[in-house]
Amino acid sequence: MVKEISDSEFEQVINENAIVLVDFWAPWCGPCRMIGPVVEELANEFEGRVMMCKMNIDQNKATPAKFGIMSIPNLLLFKDGKMVDSVLGAVPKQRIVEMLEKHL
């Protein structure tokens, strides 16, 4: 399951979970709607190893600004509270899998 998070809970989520993928998205973004189901699939495949989260950039402005999110979809990977990797755009599922496995 992918957890919808907000600016107010972001720091807590990335610091309480060893590895966290955050999908920065918006409902009007076509590529975001394409990659959303992929992130859902990966949430099932990596359950217990990676926490999958989504953040709507229209409803949450502070966190995307902090990380310089200018284009979406933008997937940021956090390990032990620090950003360690990212993927920009609607990339193939395998590209995201490779990023995740590199940090497990």
N, C-alpha and C positions, 0 to 999 in steps of 0.2 A: 504494500500500500504506500502511496506517495502522500506525504504530510504537507498540507498547505501551511506555510509559515508567514509571519509578519515581521516588520522591522523590530517590534518590541521583543520578540522571542528568538530572533536570529542568533545573537551571541550565546544564549543558553543552549540552543540546539547544537551549534557547531562545537561547543566546548564540552558538552555532556556525552557526545557520541564520537567514537574513534574516527570513523570515516563517514563523511556526509557529502552527498551530491545535491547541489541546489540548482534547480532549473528556473532561471529568470525568464518570465514569459508575460504575455498579455493576450486577452481573449480575441483581439482584433488581428493578431499576428498569424498569418497562414502557415509559415514554417513552424511556428510554435505548436499549432494544432497537429502538424505532421509528426513532430518529435514527441509530443505528449504520450501517445500510446506506447512508444518505445521505452520511455522512462518508466511507465507503468509495468511493462514486461520485465524490465531490469530490476524493478523493486521486488518482484517475485523471485527472480533468479538469484539475486544477491541478498535475499532476506537474511537477517542475522549478521551480515558482514558489512553492508553499506546502508546507511539511512538515506532514503530518497525524499527530497523536499522540493516544493515549488513555491516561488514567490512572484505574485502578480505585481509588475512594476508600476501599474497605474494606481494601485492601492497602497503601495509601499515605495516611498521615494528615497529614504535615507540610505538603506543598504545598497541599492543599485548605484547611487551616487558615490558611496564610499569605495566601491570597487570599479568605478569608471565604466559601468555598463552603458554602452552607447547603441549596441545592436542586440537584437534578440532573435531566436532563442540563444541564450548564453548559459552554458553549464559550467559551474565552478565546483571543483572538488576540494574539500577541506579534510585535513588529517590532523587530529589532535589540536583543533582550533585554528590551524593555519592553512591558507590556500596553497595547494600544491600542484594543481593542474586545472586546465579549462579547455572547453570545446565551444567554438562559436558556429552557429548555424545549424541547419537541419542535416546533420551528418548521418552516415549509415550506422546502424546499431553496433556493428563490429568495432567501429572507431571508439565508441563509448566503452564497450567491453574492454578493449585494450587499455584504455586510460584507467579504468577501475582496477583491472588485474595488476597493472604496474605498481599500484599503491597498496595492495593487500598484503 
